[in-house]
Amino acid sequence: TIHFSDKMSGKVIDITDEGHRIIKFEYDGVFQEILEQIGNMPLPPYITEKLEDKTKYQTVYAKYDGSVAAPTAGLHFTNELLKKIEDKGVSIAYVTLHVGFGTFKPVTSDTVEDHHMHDEYYVVSKEASDKINDAKANGGRVIAVGTTSVRTLESVMWKLGKIEPCADSTNIFIYPGYEFKIVDAIITNFHLPKSTLIMLVSTFASKEIIMNAYEEAKKNGYKFFSFGDAMLIK
């Protein structure tokens, strides 16, 4: 039994093949409220300091609890910037994907096909699907902000063959050779080597082009990872 506080304890009831623990919680009160009181913001392994201000690792348009990490490409967007984008006639659609532990899991298998992606839950609203379909119907482009948005939209196309309101889970793994079905471009941060994220962005361009871009970024002092710089790949 693990004692988290005087209001919550947990017992490991199973261990998965990948070494993850499944815990049954016992608590006195409202589960979510207790987590807010005693829990810490989940952060990537390369951020070693405790984050005192939770809003620093949160997008301005975040709504729902559920992710183990923020969709960090979205951290670049302030409310003011979003308004400027809309004022230029760009339609903004919001989708939800609850990022799972798999986003931190490096690819260690000899072949990418043997790498297992964890399931992640996503939601696409009617408003979002209408905006995306209207953009495509009128010759516009779908520019995804972050790998989470790419995986959400491509998962819907993969399962349904079209963008429509839905809620489901996905373990889609996008790597070079994949043909995009709906997304035309991506705004994304600079990612860790040997990660599924860098494989996804390499699908928009060749691995050589992406690696050259990373080398250029290093030479010019660009910042990498969650609080780093972003790039547009089209």
WOVEN-V204403 format. One line per field, one symbol per residue. phi: phi as a letter, one per 40 degrees, with the letter a starting at -180 (. if undefined). burial: I if it has 16 or more other C-alpha atoms within 10 Angstrom, else O. A space follows every 50 residues. Layout:
phi: ???
burial: ???
//
This chain:
phi: .bbcacbaaabcbabcccgccbbccbabhcdcccdccbcbccbdccbccc ccbcccbaccbcbbciccacccccccccccccccccccgccbbbbbbccb cdcccccbccbccccbcccbcbbbcccccccccccccbgcbbbccgcccc cccccccccbgacadaaababdbbadhcbcbacbaabaccbccgbccccc ccccbcdccccccccccccbgccbgdbccbabbb
burial: OOOOOOOIIOOOOOOOOOOOOOOOOOOOOOOOOIOOOOOOOOIOOOOOOO OOOOOOIIIOOOOOOOIIIIIIIIIIIOOOOOOOOOOOOOOOOIOIIIII IIIIOOIOOOOOOOOOIIIIIIIIIOOIIOIIIOOOOOOOOIIIIIIIII IIIIIIIIOOOIIIOOOOIIOIIIIOOOOIOIIOIIIIIIIOOOIIIIII IIIIOOOOOIOOOIOOIOOOOOOIIIIOIIOOIO
//
